[in-house]
Amino acid sequence: MSVNDVIMDALVENKVDFVTTVPCKQLAGVIEKIDEAPDIYHIPANREDEGMGLCAGAYLGGKRPAIIMQNTAIGVTINSLTTLIQFYRMPLPMLISYRGEVGEPVACQVEMAVHTKALLNQLSIPIYHFHKPEDADELTDILSYCYMSKKPVAVLMDATFWKGA
């Protein structure tokens, strides 16, 4: 089973019914599966902070949202995360392609990788880092924790993880 299938199964098992995404080559396979899922309302977003606003509205409307994004946009999401998602205690699983580590072919991705974990730690957002395809087996429990605690969580999925896609 591919990591895309495992991610999709975890979303379905946790009754995620609203997902917003921002394009990313590494995430393309899981985005395609979400697009095909009959019970998940998928709204592509132009920017990650916009996607967080969409997820907040979906949550207030009774949906179970998630966002799929790149770590390179963590910087633009800080205000949305603190003054909206965290302040109003909204669960928000962030499935994040972790760009910029060893093996990254695009140099501009490296700078944000240096700061991603520190920014998430500063906001007291739990971080789970998937390196190997079998790490995806933890996603069901992570999503369950997120919705139970009504807090955002970050699942960083690096290039070695996506080799299992």
CORPE-V620884 format. One record per backbone hydrogen bond with DSSP energy under -1.0 kcal/mol. CO is the residue of the C=O (numbers start at 1). NH is the residue of the N-H. E is the energy in kcal/mol with one decimal. If there is no record, write none. Layout:
co=CO nh=NH e=E
co=CO nh=NH e=E
This chain:
co=2 nh=6 e=-2.0
co=3 nh=7 e=-2.7
co=4 nh=8 e=-2.3
co=5 nh=9 e=-2.7
co=6 nh=10 e=-2.1
co=7 nh=11 e=-2.2
co=8 nh=12 e=-2.5
co=9 nh=13 e=-2.9
co=10 nh=14 e=-1.7
co=11 nh=16 e=-2.7
co=12 nh=15 e=-1.8
co=17 nh=41 e=-2.4
co=18 nh=66 e=-1.2
co=19 nh=43 e=-2.3
co=20 nh=68 e=-2.3
co=21 nh=45 e=-3.3
co=27 nh=31 e=-2.5
co=28 nh=32 e=-2.2
co=29 nh=33 e=-1.7
co=30 nh=34 e=-2.3
co=31 nh=35 e=-2.5
co=32 nh=36 e=-1.4
co=37 nh=40 e=-1.0
co=41 nh=19 e=-2.5
co=47 nh=51 e=-2.0
co=48 nh=52 e=-1.9
co=49 nh=53 e=-1.6
co=50 nh=54 e=-2.1
co=51 nh=55 e=-2.4
co=52 nh=56 e=-2.4
co=53 nh=57 e=-2.2
co=54 nh=58 e=-2.4
co=55 nh=59 e=-2.7
co=56 nh=60 e=-2.5
co=57 nh=61 e=-1.3
co=58 nh=63 e=-2.8
co=59 nh=62 e=-1.9
co=64 nh=17 e=-1.4
co=64 nh=18 e=-1.4
co=66 nh=20 e=-2.1
co=67 nh=95 e=-2.7
co=68 nh=22 e=-1.8
co=69 nh=97 e=-2.6
co=70 nh=73 e=-1.1
co=71 nh=74 e=-2.1
co=74 nh=77 e=-1.4
co=77 nh=81 e=-3.0
co=78 nh=82 e=-2.4
co=79 nh=83 e=-2.5
co=80 nh=84 e=-1.1
co=80 nh=85 e=-2.2
co=81 nh=86 e=-3.2
co=82 nh=87 e=-1.1
co=84 nh=88 e=-1.9
co=85 nh=90 e=-2.8
co=86 nh=89 e=-1.5
co=92 nh=153 e=-1.7
co=93 nh=67 e=-2.5
co=94 nh=155 e=-3.0
co=95 nh=69 e=-2.3
co=96 nh=157 e=-3.0
co=97 nh=71 e=-2.3
co=97 nh=99 e=-1.2
co=101 nh=104 e=-2.2
co=106 nh=109 e=-1.6
co=107 nh=110 e=-1.6
co=109 nh=113 e=-1.2
co=110 nh=114 e=-1.4
co=112 nh=116 e=-1.9
co=115 nh=119 e=-2.5
co=116 nh=120 e=-2.3
co=117 nh=121 e=-2.8
co=118 nh=122 e=-2.3
co=119 nh=123 e=-1.3
co=120 nh=125 e=-2.4
co=121 nh=124 e=-1.8
co=126 nh=154 e=-2.9
co=128 nh=156 e=-3.0
co=130 nh=158 e=-1.9
co=132 nh=135 e=-2.2
co=133 nh=136 e=-1.6
co=134 nh=137 e=-1.5
co=135 nh=138 e=-2.0
co=136 nh=139 e=-1.7
co=138 nh=142 e=-2.1
co=139 nh=143 e=-2.9
co=140 nh=144 e=-2.1
co=141 nh=145 e=-2.4
co=142 nh=146 e=-2.4
co=143 nh=147 e=-2.3
co=144 nh=148 e=-2.3
co=145 nh=149 e=-2.8
co=146 nh=150 e=-1.3
co=146 nh=151 e=-1.3
co=153 nh=94 e=-2.7
co=154 nh=128 e=-2.7
co=155 nh=96 e=-3.1
co=156 nh=130 e=-3.8
co=157 nh=98 e=-2.3
co=158 nh=162 e=-1.8
co=161 nh=164 e=-1.8
co=162 nh=165 e=-1.9
co=164 nh=3 e=-1.0
